[in-house]
Amino acid sequence: MHDDPPLDVTAIDNLPSLLPVESSQDFAAQLLPSLLTLGDLDSGVWGRAKATFDTHIERI
């Protein structure tokens, strides 16, 4: 055992708070293509999300 406590490190990503407009625009640009396919829930990101959901719900 060590007499000194272990070193704990906490890292906080400050970039989104330092550049809120740019980070919001980037997030929206990444999210918009998925939102535009929301009408097709059986393929793409929505199909993968449903498959993951179905896989996990079977365990309950």
Biotite code that builds the C-alpha atoms (Angstrom):
import biotite.structure as struc

atoms = struc.array([
    struc.Atom([0.000, 0.000, 0.000], chain_id="A", res_id=1, res_name="MET", atom_name="CA", element="C"),
    struc.Atom([1.147, 3.503, -0.679], chain_id="A", res_id=2, res_name="HIS", atom_name="CA", element="C"),
    struc.Atom([1.025, 6.227, 1.896], chain_id="A", res_id=3, res_name="ASP", atom_name="CA", element="C"),
    struc.Atom([0.090, 8.738, -0.781], chain_id="A", res_id=4, res_name="ASP", atom_name="CA", element="C"),
    struc.Atom([-3.375, 8.650, -2.343], chain_id="A", res_id=5, res_name="PRO", atom_name="CA", element="C"),
    struc.Atom([-3.583, 7.864, -6.074], chain_id="A", res_id=6, res_name="PRO", atom_name="CA", element="C"),
    struc.Atom([-3.590, 10.707, -8.536], chain_id="A", res_id=7, res_name="LEU", atom_name="CA", element="C"),
    struc.Atom([-7.048, 11.527, -9.949], chain_id="A", res_id=8, res_name="ASP", atom_name="CA", element="C"),
    struc.Atom([-7.303, 13.456, -13.189], chain_id="A", res_id=9, res_name="VAL", atom_name="CA", element="C"),
    struc.Atom([-10.462, 15.130, -14.424], chain_id="A", res_id=10, res_name="THR", atom_name="CA", element="C"),
    struc.Atom([-10.451, 16.482, -17.959], chain_id="A", res_id=11, res_name="ALA", atom_name="CA", element="C"),
    struc.Atom([-13.099, 18.903, -19.165], chain_id="A", res_id=12, res_name="ILE", atom_name="CA", element="C"),
    struc.Atom([-13.532, 19.701, -22.825], chain_id="A", res_id=13, res_name="ASP", atom_name="CA", element="C"),
    struc.Atom([-13.867, 23.482, -22.913], chain_id="A", res_id=14, res_name="ASN", atom_name="CA", element="C"),
    struc.Atom([-13.932, 23.864, -26.676], chain_id="A", res_id=15, res_name="LEU", atom_name="CA", element="C"),
    struc.Atom([-17.757, 23.805, -27.077], chain_id="A", res_id=16, res_name="PRO", atom_name="CA", element="C"),
    struc.Atom([-18.158, 26.459, -24.411], chain_id="A", res_id=17, res_name="SER", atom_name="CA", element="C"),
    struc.Atom([-15.350, 28.559, -25.866], chain_id="A", res_id=18, res_name="LEU", atom_name="CA", element="C"),
    struc.Atom([-16.778, 28.425, -29.393], chain_id="A", res_id=19, res_name="LEU", atom_name="CA", element="C"),
    struc.Atom([-20.554, 28.032, -28.891], chain_id="A", res_id=20, res_name="PRO", atom_name="CA", element="C"),
    struc.Atom([-21.628, 29.261, -32.325], chain_id="A", res_id=21, res_name="VAL", atom_name="CA", element="C"),
    struc.Atom([-19.110, 27.124, -34.182], chain_id="A", res_id=22, res_name="GLU", atom_name="CA", element="C"),
    struc.Atom([-19.804, 24.029, -32.083], chain_id="A", res_id=23, res_name="SER", atom_name="CA", element="C"),
    struc.Atom([-23.573, 24.466, -32.507], chain_id="A", res_id=24, res_name="SER", atom_name="CA", element="C"),
    struc.Atom([-23.212, 24.838, -36.261], chain_id="A", res_id=25, res_name="GLN", atom_name="CA", element="C"),
    struc.Atom([-20.987, 21.763, -36.458], chain_id="A", res_id=26, res_name="ASP", atom_name="CA", element="C"),
    struc.Atom([-23.387, 19.698, -34.344], chain_id="A", res_id=27, res_name="PHE", atom_name="CA", element="C"),
    struc.Atom([-26.344, 20.781, -36.474], chain_id="A", res_id=28, res_name="ALA", atom_name="CA", element="C"),
    struc.Atom([-24.445, 19.990, -39.682], chain_id="A", res_id=29, res_name="ALA", atom_name="CA", element="C"),
    struc.Atom([-23.698, 16.489, -38.392], chain_id="A", res_id=30, res_name="GLN", atom_name="CA", element="C"),
    struc.Atom([-27.238, 15.881, -37.127], chain_id="A", res_id=31, res_name="LEU", atom_name="CA", element="C"),
    struc.Atom([-29.226, 17.283, -40.058], chain_id="A", res_id=32, res_name="LEU", atom_name="CA", element="C"),
    struc.Atom([-28.529, 14.442, -42.534], chain_id="A", res_id=33, res_name="PRO", atom_name="CA", element="C"),
    struc.Atom([-29.898, 11.917, -40.022], chain_id="A", res_id=34, res_name="SER", atom_name="CA", element="C"),
    struc.Atom([-32.940, 14.060, -39.258], chain_id="A", res_id=35, res_name="LEU", atom_name="CA", element="C"),
    struc.Atom([-33.727, 14.341, -42.958], chain_id="A", res_id=36, res_name="LEU", atom_name="CA", element="C"),
    struc.Atom([-34.039, 10.533, -43.130], chain_id="A", res_id=37, res_name="THR", atom_name="CA", element="C"),
    struc.Atom([-36.406, 10.343, -40.153], chain_id="A", res_id=38, res_name="LEU", atom_name="CA", element="C"),
    struc.Atom([-39.246, 9.315, -42.476], chain_id="A", res_id=39, res_name="GLY", atom_name="CA", element="C"),
    struc.Atom([-37.412, 6.063, -43.313], chain_id="A", res_id=40, res_name="ASP", atom_name="CA", element="C"),
    struc.Atom([-37.131, 4.310, -39.961], chain_id="A", res_id=41, res_name="LEU", atom_name="CA", element="C"),
    struc.Atom([-36.084, 0.946, -41.418], chain_id="A", res_id=42, res_name="ASP", atom_name="CA", element="C"),
    struc.Atom([-32.682, 1.900, -42.827], chain_id="A", res_id=43, res_name="SER", atom_name="CA", element="C"),
    struc.Atom([-29.636, 4.003, -42.111], chain_id="A", res_id=44, res_name="GLY", atom_name="CA", element="C"),
    struc.Atom([-29.010, 5.355, -38.647], chain_id="A", res_id=45, res_name="VAL", atom_name="CA", element="C"),
    struc.Atom([-32.638, 4.827, -37.593], chain_id="A", res_id=46, res_name="TRP", atom_name="CA", element="C"),
    struc.Atom([-32.624, 1.195, -38.719], chain_id="A", res_id=47, res_name="GLY", atom_name="CA", element="C"),
    struc.Atom([-29.384, 0.588, -36.799], chain_id="A", res_id=48, res_name="ARG", atom_name="CA", element="C"),
    struc.Atom([-30.821, 2.292, -33.717], chain_id="A", res_id=49, res_name="ALA", atom_name="CA", element="C"),
    struc.Atom([-33.948, 0.130, -33.888], chain_id="A", res_id=50, res_name="LYS", atom_name="CA", element="C"),
    struc.Atom([-31.881, -3.036, -34.348], chain_id="A", res_id=51, res_name="ALA", atom_name="CA", element="C"),
    struc.Atom([-29.810, -2.128, -31.278], chain_id="A", res_id=52, res_name="THR", atom_name="CA", element="C"),
    struc.Atom([-32.972, -1.373, -29.309], chain_id="A", res_id=53, res_name="PHE", atom_name="CA", element="C"),
    struc.Atom([-34.574, -4.676, -30.363], chain_id="A", res_id=54, res_name="ASP", atom_name="CA", element="C"),
    struc.Atom([-31.426, -6.590, -29.402], chain_id="A", res_id=55, res_name="THR", atom_name="CA", element="C"),
    struc.Atom([-31.396, -5.098, -25.922], chain_id="A", res_id=56, res_name="HIS", atom_name="CA", element="C"),
    struc.Atom([-35.146, -5.269, -25.327], chain_id="A", res_id=57, res_name="ILE", atom_name="CA", element="C"),
    struc.Atom([-35.035, -9.038, -25.960], chain_id="A", res_id=58, res_name="GLU", atom_name="CA", element="C"),
    struc.Atom([-32.863, -9.364, -22.856], chain_id="A", res_id=59, res_name="ARG", atom_name="CA", element="C"),
    struc.Atom([-35.584, -7.971, -20.604], chain_id="A", res_id=60, res_name="ILE", atom_name="CA", element="C"),
])
